[in-house]
Amino acid sequence: MTVANGDHSVSDYLLNQKFDYIFFTGSSRIGKQVMKKAAENLIPLSLELGGKNPCVVADDARLDFAARRIAWGRMH
């Protein structure tokens, strides 16, 4: 897994690459561009748009800890 932060020039560059899967969190405006490019290249994706507490819980995570930490992050 790789995380990339940056402005539109970074996303433009990245969206021209061939990925196995895209997980995007951000605005719905940019999410539409990501979805369009992923569809053109038949890349599966997940969009988390406009949320304030995005997270990924791994298959091997302890759900009691994950739930507590996610709830804490949402409330603070």
N, C-alpha and C positions, 0 to 999 in steps of 0.2 A: 504494500500500500504506500502511496506517495501523496503528500499534501502539498498543494501549490497555492500560494497567496500572491495577489498582484492585481494590476488594473486590467483594462480590456485588452491591452497588447499581449499580456500573458495568456489570457483566456483564448484570444484569437490564435495564438501559436499552438497552444495545447489542443484545441479542438480540431486542428489539422493532423493530429497524430492518431494512430490506430490503437485504441484501448480495448481491453476485454470488457470493462465495465466502468461507468462513470457514476460517482456519487457527488452531486452538486448541492451545496447549501448557499443560499443568497437570495437576491431579489428575484421577483417573478419576471421582471424585464429581461434580465440576463438569463434566467432559467429558460425562457422561450428560445433564446438563441442557442443555448446548450442543447435543448431538446431537438431543435431543427437539425443541428449539425450531427447529433447522435443518430437521428433517424436516417439522414442521408447516408451514413456509414454503417447502419444496422448495428449500432452499439447499444446494448441494454444500459439503462440508467435508473437512478433514483434521484428524485428532486425533493429537497426540503426547502421550501420557499417562505421567507419572511418569518421564520420561527425564531424564538429567542433562546432556545435551549437544545440545539441539535446534538445528537449523540449516536454512537454506534455501540451496541452491546454484542460482544463476541460470543460465539457458541459455548466457550468454556468459562464464561464469566459466572461469578457467584451472584445470582439474581437478587438475593436479599441486600447485598452490598450495592449492586448497581442501582436498584430501585431507590435505596436511601440516598445515594449520591446524586442521582438525577433529580429527585425531589428537592434536595438541599440546593442544588444549582438553580433550579427553577424559582425557588423562593428568595434567593439572595441576589 
